Amino acid sequence: MPIFEFRCGECNECFEILVMNRDEEVDLKCPKCASAALERIISKSCYAMGEGGGKGNGEGPSVQNRSCSSGSCTTWELPGHAR
C-alpha cells in the first residue's frame, strides 16, 4: 500500500496518509490545522541483510530508535561510512 508521510509547513505536524494515485495529493490538507502547505518527507525504511550478504568486516548496520518531537526517529549507522 502506498502510505506517504507529510509535514505541514504551517504547524510542523507530521502525519501519514494512504495515497492511491498522484491526483489525490492535490486535495491533501493537514489534519491539525487544515493547511495545504505540505511537504512529503522520507519515510522510515526497513533493512535486512542475511549472513554473508555484506562487504567489509562483516559488521551490519546498527539501528537506534528513540523518541523525538515528531513521534519516533530512527538513526542508521552503516559500516564503513563516516559522518
C-alpha positions in Angstrom: 0.0 0.0 0.0 1.3 3.5 -0.9 1.4 5.2 2.5 3.3 8.5 2.4 4.5 10.8 5.2 3.9 14.5 5.1 5.0 17.5 7.2 2.8 20.7 7.4 4.6 23.9 6.6 2.3 25.9 8.9 2.2 23.9 12.2 5.0 21.4 11.6 2.7 18.4 12.2 3.9 15.1 10.7 1.3 12.6 9.5 0.9 9.5 7.3 -1.8 9.1 4.6 -2.7 6.5 2.1 -2.4 8.0 -1.4 -3.7 5.7 -4.2 -2.7 8.0 -7.0 -0.9 11.3 -7.5 -4.2 13.2 -8.2 -5.2 12.6 -4.6 -2.2 14.6 -3.4 -3.7 17.8 -4.8 -6.5 17.9 -2.2 -4.5 16.9 0.9 -4.7 19.1 4.0 -3.1 19.0 7.4 -5.3 17.1 9.9 -4.3 19.5 12.7 -4.6 23.0 11.1 -6.1 22.3 7.6 -3.3 24.0 5.8 -2.4 22.8 2.3 1.2 23.7 2.7 2.5 20.2 2.9 5.9 18.6 2.2 6.3 14.9 1.5 9.1 13.6 3.8 11.3 10.5 3.6 9.6 7.6 5.4 11.4 5.2 7.7 12.7 2.2 5.9 13.2 -1.5 6.5 16.6 -3.1 6.0 17.6 -6.7 6.2 20.9 -8.4 5.4 21.4 -12.1 5.6 24.7 -13.7 6.7 27.5 -13.1 4.2 25.5 -10.5 2.3 27.6 -7.5 3.3 31.1 -6.4 2.4 33.9 -5.4 4.6 34.5 -6.6 8.1 31.2 -8.5 8.5 29.5 -5.8 10.6 26.0 -5.0 9.7 24.3 -1.6 10.2 23.4 -0.6 13.7 19.9 0.9 14.3 19.0 3.2 17.1 15.3 4.0 17.7 14.3 6.9 20.0 11.5 9.4 20.7 11.6 12.8 19.1 9.2 15.8 18.7 7.5 14.2 15.6 6.9 10.8 17.3 9.8 8.4 16.8 13.1 8.8 14.9 15.5 6.1 13.6 19.2 6.5 13.1 21.2 4.2 10.9 25.0 3.7 11.3 26.4 2.0 8.2 29.7 0.2 8.4 32.5 2.0 6.5 30.6 5.3 6.5 31.9 8.3 8.4 30.0 11.4 9.2 
